[in-house]
Amino acid sequence: MARSDLFTIFLALTVGTSALPQRGTPVERAASPPATFSPQPSTGPGGSDYKDSAHFRVYNGGNSADSALEMLEGAYECFVNTLGWRSSGLSFNDESDAGPYYKVNVYSVSTLDNAAGVMHSEAGPGAAWLEVVSDYLATPTVTVHEYGHALHYYQKTWVDQSATGAWWETVAQWVADTYSTSPLCADARAAHNQKEGQSELELDKVLGDSFQVIVDGTPDSGNYYQAWPFLTYLTNNPDNFAGLGKDALHQMMVQYEANSNETPLHVLQRVAGNATAGDIVGRYWARMAYVDIGHEQAQAAFEQQKDSINYANVDKSGDGYAVKSARAPRYMGANIIPLTVSGGSVEAKVTSSGAFTATLAIKGSDAVRYVTLENGAGSAEVASGEEASLVVANTPKTLLQYNGFELEGSKANEGLDYSFTLTGATVASA
């Protein structure tokens, strides 16, 4: 994506527990910005009908202006003051981060082409500005989503990199959901009179199409709006990977090699240090078998929706099972395979010519256990009343350079062919 005088990210509006994140600790800063930022004179059409807060100006907001400002200030408080992201008051072009600081302009408009909101940026002042359809101005899944694009832009390193392009929507969705639902933002929400919001997790897509590339930007069929639970997993870090946690995504931008066009998975592997990206992705998908990623609303939604999710990933084949070619896991994607257990234990053996991570996930009454299948083979005890799933993820040892908007014919879009046998269980949907 080229950064020009008008850099635009569109939002296609979609309406839809274990280790929980802790409330954030404010980040210490070397130099304090002013309590109130200066008006930004160089972004958008301007106008005389506006309302101000310390860090934002909303134009033509009518009765929704105050609510929008409180919501945006809550997001600023959480992501900048608590989580330590680079301030949206600074210019993109400011190499010293010393200021001056300007408000982000937000324009309420009557309509936009095929969108509820849009983020623009101006190269001259190095500043982002937002347009939001008036009906959605006070809706965090729209306005905070667009502000998420602005925050992303102000971190600088993922701009103008084709390998990060599809991840822009994933990041913005994660910002909106984290602001609305995470304990990390609870104090910021409370300080600005905002209640916990409703998550827009789309489990039918995240789990039903889990075989897709982990962030797939293919128009009309990709998952780039829905793939944000992976970022939630990195943030909540229920498996205690070194380098991950509440600062994980921020560090994936801070530690991004400038103008390298490396993928986010390359920098994730660097941030994590001792673990590979494949290790992390493999455990993420294992936890997604029961949405055990430290997101209470998501786990509750799973319990309500699990019977309607498409898990038809494999067919019977001889004495075992083989993956359906159309649903073979693409790059860093996975198959989640619920099992029907017939005894007190389950043994699985997975075979493939490609690199993979296979895990048995066993859900008890109060926790989920995970058994990694070393070299594709292993077993787990399953007590009466417990549930079990086999998870197979495509986790190549060498990371691929890929563009989520250009997957057709790419190595990333090649599926992992595999088969497996089971003892003590059968596949529930085969």
Phi, psi and omega per residue, in radians:
M1 nan 2.191 -3.135
A2 -1.516 2.361 3.072
R3 -1.521 1.960 -3.134
S4 -2.119 -2.910 3.122
D5 -1.110 -0.379 3.092
L6 -2.322 1.707 -3.138
F7 -1.772 2.051 -2.909
T8 -2.139 2.302 3.038
I9 -2.141 2.130 -3.103
F10 -1.657 2.556 3.033
L11 -1.863 2.042 2.970
A12 -1.558 1.833 -2.963
L13 -1.134 2.243 3.036
T14 -2.134 2.305 -3.116
V15 -1.933 2.097 3.110
G16 -2.475 nan nan
T17 nan 1.984 2.985
S18 -2.202 -1.957 -3.069
A19 -1.158 1.879 -3.104
L20 -1.585 2.575 3.079
P21 -1.165 2.592 3.111
Q22 -1.641 2.759 3.079
R23 -1.024 2.451 -3.008
G24 -1.261 2.693 3.045
T25 -1.811 2.206 -3.109
P26 -0.971 2.532 -3.112
V27 -1.541 2.365 3.079
E28 -1.339 2.395 -3.134
R29 -2.123 2.547 -3.084
A30 -1.190 -0.681 -3.124
A31 -2.302 2.288 -3.081
S32 -1.455 2.281 3.025
P33 -1.245 2.866 3.106
P34 -1.121 2.694 3.141
A35 -1.116 -0.608 3.118
T36 -2.202 2.219 -3.122
F37 -1.416 2.806 3.117
S38 -1.353 2.627 3.028
P39 -1.045 2.513 3.113
Q40 -1.656 1.931 -3.043
P41 -1.505 -0.053 -2.890
S42 -2.052 0.229 3.141
T43 -2.242 2.235 3.121
G44 1.420 3.137 -3.045
P45 -1.351 -0.187 -3.105
G46 1.270 -2.763 -3.130
G47 2.437 3.015 -3.091
S48 -1.831 -0.183 -3.139
D49 -1.701 1.701 -3.106
Y50 -2.656 2.812 2.989
K51 -2.254 2.535 -3.078
D52 -1.981 2.623 2.817
S53 -2.223 -2.996 -3.056
A54 -1.096 -0.607 -3.006
H55 -2.158 0.029 -3.052
F56 -2.480 2.719 2.949
R57 -2.296 2.170 3.116
V58 -1.857 2.152 3.119
Y59 -1.696 2.407 3.003
N60 1.029 0.585 -3.041
G61 -1.433 -0.277 3.138
G62 0.976 -2.412 -3.097
N63 -1.247 -0.213 -3.128
S64 -1.624 -0.105 -3.027
A65 -1.069 -0.819 -3.092
D66 -1.104 -0.739 3.131
S67 -1.120 -0.722 3.131
A68 -1.121 -0.724 3.141
L69 -1.130 -0.754 3.108
E70 -1.057 -0.751 -3.133
M71 -1.109 -0.796 3.136
L72 -1.157 -0.678 3.093
E73 -1.138 -0.632 3.070
G74 -1.100 -0.726 3.112
A75 -1.144 -0.723 3.093
Y76 -1.062 -0.804 -3.124
E77 -1.020 -0.753 -3.090
C78 -1.241 -0.938 -2.968
F79 -1.399 -0.591 -3.119
V80 -1.587 -0.968 -3.045
N81 -1.336 -0.660 -3.106
T82 -1.554 -0.859 -3.051
L83 -1.606 -0.172 2.964
G84 1.470 0.339 3.092
W85 -1.236 2.678 3.112
R86 -1.039 2.378 -3.020
S87 -1.133 2.455 3.038
S88 -1.333 -0.007 3.046
G89 -1.478 -0.291 -3.128
L90 -1.467 2.659 3.025
S91 -1.273 2.496 2.992
F92 -0.950 -0.566 -3.041
N93 -1.497 -0.058 -3.088
D94 -1.409 1.861 -3.115
E95 -1.393 -0.327 -3.090
S96 -1.634 -0.298 -3.042
D97 0.984 0.566 -3.135
A98 -1.727 -0.099 -3.106
G99 1.736 -3.085 0.166
P100 -1.222 2.943 -3.120
Y101 -1.951 2.354 -3.132
Y102 -2.201 2.643 3.080
K103 -1.228 2.655 2.996
V104 -1.495 2.217 3.102
N105 -1.485 2.341 3.116
V106 -2.207 2.191 -3.100
Y107 -1.952 2.164 3.019
S108 -1.480 2.198 -3.075
V109 -2.220 2.818 -3.079
S110 -1.337 -0.556 -3.111
T111 -2.785 2.742 3.003
L112 -2.402 2.675 3.134
D113 -1.228 1.945 3.021
N114 0.969 0.567 -3.127
A115 -2.685 2.692 3.013
A116 -1.676 -0.342 3.133
G117 -2.767 2.822 3.133
V118 -2.653 2.489 3.015
M119 -1.864 2.346 3.026
H120 -2.058 2.835 2.939
S121 -2.457 2.628 3.127
E122 -1.967 2.172 -3.064
A123 -1.170 -0.636 -3.087
G124 -1.006 -1.101 3.103
P125 -1.374 -0.183 -3.078
G126 1.107 0.855 -3.013
A127 -2.340 2.459 3.063
A128 -1.640 2.655 3.002
W129 -2.558 2.749 -2.995
L130 -2.090 2.577 2.869
E131 -2.116 2.356 3.140
V132 -2.388 2.309 3.073
V133 -1.055 2.359 -2.980
S134 -0.955 -0.616 -3.130
D135 -1.095 -0.367 -3.061
Y136 -1.978 0.115 -3.022
L137 -1.033 -0.652 -3.118
A138 -1.678 0.313 -3.121
T139 -1.821 1.988 -3.044
P140 -1.117 -0.531 -3.140
T141 -1.172 -0.234 3.043
V142 -1.838 -1.051 -3.015
T143 -1.187 -0.744 3.105
V144 -1.254 -0.545 2.999
H145 -0.994 -0.864 -3.139
E146 -1.138 -0.664 3.063
Y147 -1.138 -0.529 3.038
G148 -1.048 -0.691 3.039
H149 -1.072 -0.726 3.138
A150 -1.103 -0.807 3.092
L151 -1.007 -0.768 3.106
H152 -0.994 -0.832 3.125
Y153 -1.031 -0.773 -3.073
Y154 -1.248 -0.273 3.034
Q155 -1.314 -0.330 2.911
K156 1.406 -0.760 -2.892
T157 -1.232 -0.475 -3.119
W158 -1.598 0.175 3.102
V159 -1.535 2.475 3.118
D160 1.173 0.417 3.135
Q161 -2.077 1.966 -3.077
S162 -1.097 -0.496 -3.114
A163 -1.269 -0.299 3.082
T164 -1.750 -0.093 -2.972
G165 -0.957 -0.844 -3.099
A166 -1.192 -0.357 -3.096
W167 -1.377 -0.192 -3.139
W168 -1.034 -0.786 -3.136
E169 -1.220 -0.631 3.096
T170 -1.056 -0.787 3.134
V171 -1.113 -0.790 -3.109
A172 -1.111 -0.684 3.082
Q173 -1.134 -0.692 3.098
W174 -1.125 -0.727 3.104
V175 -1.032 -0.830 -3.113
A176 -1.107 -0.763 -3.122
D177 -1.217 -0.722 3.130
T178 -1.091 -0.768 3.103
Y179 -1.040 -0.771 -3.014
S180 -1.346 -0.565 -2.924
T181 -2.159 -0.368 -2.969
S182 -1.436 2.487 2.972
P183 -1.017 -0.403 3.099
L184 -1.024 -0.538 -3.109
C185 -1.850 0.140 -3.049
A186 -1.067 -0.790 -3.135
D187 -1.151 -0.683 3.121
A188 -1.140 -0.717 3.089
R189 -1.088 -0.811 -3.098
A190 -1.093 -0.671 -3.124
A191 -1.150 -0.342 -3.121
H192 -2.109 0.489 2.985
N193 1.031 0.649 -3.136
Q194 -1.945 2.281 3.080
K195 -1.484 2.823 3.017
E196 -1.034 2.346 -3.127
G197 -1.665 -3.077 -3.111
Q198 -1.755 2.240 3.116
S199 -1.161 2.569 3.078
E200 -1.897 0.561 3.076
L201 -0.973 2.316 3.129
E202 -1.959 1.502 -3.041
L203 -1.164 -0.564 3.137
D204 -1.066 -0.525 3.101
K205 -1.501 -0.881 -3.066
V206 -1.052 -0.790 -3.099
L207 -1.611 -0.726 -3.121
G208 -1.157 -0.514 3.090
D209 -2.034 0.604 -3.098
S210 -1.104 -0.246 3.129
F211 -1.256 -0.287 -3.093
Q212 -1.168 2.800 2.984
V213 -0.861 2.486 -2.942
I214 -0.964 -0.630 2.935
V215 -2.295 1.892 -3.009
D216 -2.030 2.029 -3.098
G217 -1.696 0.320 -3.135
T218 -1.075 2.195 -3.122
P219 -0.992 2.359 3.019
D220 1.274 -0.193 3.135
S221 -2.347 -0.216 -3.092
G222 -1.264 3.124 -3.065
N223 -2.079 0.234 -2.947
Y224 -1.170 -0.383 2.995
Y225 -1.404 -0.441 -3.025
Q226 -1.764 -0.174 -2.967
A227 -1.403 0.048 -3.048
W228 -1.072 -0.377 3.089
P229 -1.007 -0.435 3.052
F230 -1.071 -0.699 3.106
L231 -1.216 -0.595 3.053
T232 -1.124 -0.713 3.084
Y233 -1.058 -0.785 3.122
L234 -1.078 -0.649 -3.096
T235 -1.264 -0.807 -3.105
N236 -1.352 -0.503 3.017
N237 0.857 0.965 -3.113
P238 -1.144 -0.304 3.121
D239 -1.698 0.087 3.033
N240 0.989 0.752 3.005
F241 -1.184 2.377 3.076
A242 -1.048 2.423 3.088
G243 1.536 -0.293 3.137
L244 -1.690 3.048 -3.067
G245 2.262 -2.815 -2.984
K246 -1.084 -0.347 -3.141
D247 -1.747 0.149 -2.980
A248 -1.066 -0.937 -3.081
L249 -1.146 -0.717 3.075
H250 -0.987 -0.791 3.141
Q251 -1.182 -0.499 3.065
M252 -1.145 -0.383 3.030
M253 -1.584 -0.767 3.132
V254 -1.041 -0.739 -3.061
Q255 -1.597 0.085 3.091
Y256 -1.139 2.301 -3.137
E257 -1.259 2.046 -3.002
A258 -0.931 2.269 3.052
N259 1.001 0.454 -3.117
S260 -1.524 -0.354 -3.004
N261 1.000 0.485 3.036
E262 -1.255 2.747 3.134
T263 -1.425 2.788 3.056
P264 -0.999 -0.505 3.123
L265 -1.225 -0.557 3.067
H266 -1.101 -0.795 -3.121
V267 -1.295 -0.545 3.036
L268 -0.997 -0.780 -3.128
Q269 -1.083 -0.619 3.111
R270 -1.244 -0.726 3.127
V271 -1.101 -0.704 -3.083
A272 -1.274 -0.498 3.054
G273 1.327 -1.485 -3.008
N274 -1.414 -0.360 -3.116
A275 -1.823 2.599 3.047
T276 -1.487 2.812 3.052
A277 -1.043 -0.629 3.101
G278 -1.114 -0.690 3.063
D279 -1.014 -0.803 -3.081
I280 -1.174 -0.816 -3.136
V281 -1.118 -0.718 3.125
G282 -1.041 -0.732 3.130
R283 -1.294 -0.589 3.058
Y284 -0.985 -0.874 -3.094
W285 -1.181 -0.592 3.062
A286 -1.037 -0.767 3.137
R287 -1.212 -0.495 3.125
M288 -1.266 -0.183 3.048
A289 -0.984 -0.598 3.088
Y290 -2.250 0.371 3.107
V291 0.868 0.878 -3.073
D292 -1.713 1.104 -3.034
I293 -2.078 0.286 3.112
G294 1.396 0.475 3.141
H295 -2.167 1.761 -2.988
E296 -1.058 -0.784 -3.133
Q297 -1.088 -0.699 -3.121
A298 -1.136 -0.729 -3.136
Q299 -1.174 -0.660 3.087
A300 -1.137 -0.701 3.108
A301 -1.104 -0.669 3.113
F302 -1.053 -0.778 -3.129
E303 -1.073 -0.560 3.135
Q304 -1.368 -0.544 -2.958
Q305 -1.893 -0.120 -2.933
K306 -1.043 -0.527 -3.094
D307 -1.299 -0.235 -3.116
S308 -1.820 0.019 -3.095
I309 -1.439 2.456 -3.127
N310 -1.405 1.899 3.096
Y311 -1.956 0.341 -3.058
A312 -1.385 1.258 -3.025
N313 -1.702 -0.357 -3.027
V314 -2.337 2.810 3.044
D315 -2.092 2.715 2.986
K316 -1.078 2.464 3.134
S317 -2.630 1.810 -3.096
G318 1.058 -2.196 3.139
D319 -1.541 0.070 -3.090
G320 -2.479 -2.437 -3.051
Y321 -2.471 2.672 3.080
A322 -2.339 2.523 -3.119
V323 -1.188 2.476 3.014
K324 -1.233 2.319 -3.045
S325 -1.042 -0.621 -3.114
A326 -1.218 -0.344 -3.110
R327 -2.052 0.284 3.065
A328 -1.123 2.356 -3.049
P329 -1.071 2.235 3.021
R330 -1.437 -3.001 -3.033
Y331 -0.939 2.033 3.123
M332 1.073 0.313 2.963
G333 -1.630 -3.109 -3.045
A334 -2.721 2.851 2.901
N335 -1.947 2.289 3.012
I336 -1.829 2.144 -2.967
I337 -2.177 1.669 3.086
P338 -1.094 2.485 -3.097
L339 -2.007 2.640 2.946
T340 -1.811 1.999 -3.014
V341 -1.558 2.331 -3.110
S342 -1.920 -0.193 -3.135
G343 -2.398 -2.795 -3.106
G344 -1.589 -0.023 3.102
S345 -2.625 2.790 3.100
V346 -2.205 2.309 3.035
E347 -2.087 2.348 -3.130
A348 -2.290 2.523 3.036
K349 -2.358 2.028 -3.088
V350 -1.860 2.356 -3.122
T351 -2.204 2.335 3.087
S352 -2.789 2.664 3.040
S353 -1.444 -0.193 3.137
G354 -1.757 2.984 3.118
A355 -1.432 2.389 -3.102
F356 -2.654 2.887 2.979
T357 -2.129 2.143 3.131
A358 -2.046 2.420 -3.058
T359 -2.483 2.444 2.911
L360 -1.665 2.194 3.079
A361 -1.891 2.165 -3.089
I362 -2.055 2.023 -3.087
K363 -1.721 1.998 3.041
G364 -1.653 -2.927 -3.076
S365 -1.246 -0.465 -3.075
D366 -2.321 0.051 -3.138
A367 -2.862 2.851 3.056
V368 -1.977 2.345 3.085
R369 -1.824 2.614 -3.099
Y370 -2.241 2.239 3.107
V371 -2.105 1.928 3.089
T372 -1.290 2.299 -3.139
L373 -1.529 1.717 -3.130
E374 -1.150 2.248 -3.067
N375 0.961 0.467 3.057
G376 1.503 0.004 -3.054
A377 -2.243 2.544 3.100
G378 3.006 3.116 -3.110
S379 -2.548 2.857 3.126
A380 -2.594 2.518 3.020
E381 -1.327 2.443 3.127
V382 -2.303 1.975 -3.120
A383 -1.399 2.853 3.097
S384 -1.015 2.316 3.137
G385 1.560 -0.172 3.108
E386 -1.491 2.743 3.105
E387 -1.909 2.689 -3.139
A388 -2.435 2.533 3.054
S389 -2.448 2.580 2.970
L390 -1.779 2.309 3.137
V391 -2.129 2.203 3.122
V392 -2.130 2.078 -3.099
A393 -2.004 2.474 3.091
N394 -1.473 1.743 -3.013
T395 -2.224 1.322 -3.119
P396 -1.055 2.570 -3.114
K397 -1.199 -0.591 3.107
T398 -1.748 2.125 -3.122
L399 -1.177 2.549 -3.138
L400 -1.664 2.557 2.938
Q401 -1.533 1.998 -3.086
Y402 -2.481 2.700 3.078
N403 -1.984 2.045 -3.073
G404 -1.117 -0.276 3.088
F405 -1.603 -0.113 -3.075
E406 -2.318 1.068 -3.042
L407 -1.556 -0.442 -3.078
E408 -1.015 2.196 3.125
G409 1.354 0.066 -3.096
S410 -1.579 2.796 3.067
K411 -1.053 -0.622 -3.118
A412 -1.091 -0.451 -3.072
N413 -1.648 0.164 3.065
E414 -1.480 2.299 -3.104
G415 -1.412 2.670 3.063
L416 -1.469 2.009 3.089
D417 -1.488 2.207 -3.134
Y418 -2.650 2.845 3.035
S419 -2.434 2.907 3.134
F420 -2.764 2.794 3.021
T421 -2.119 2.695 3.141
L422 -2.252 2.527 2.960
T423 -2.188 2.238 -3.134
G424 1.538 0.120 -3.136
A425 -2.847 2.833 2.987
T426 -2.263 2.860 3.090
V427 -1.332 2.254 -3.030
A428 -1.156 -0.552 -3.008
S429 -1.889 0.116 -3.099
A430 -1.702 nan nan
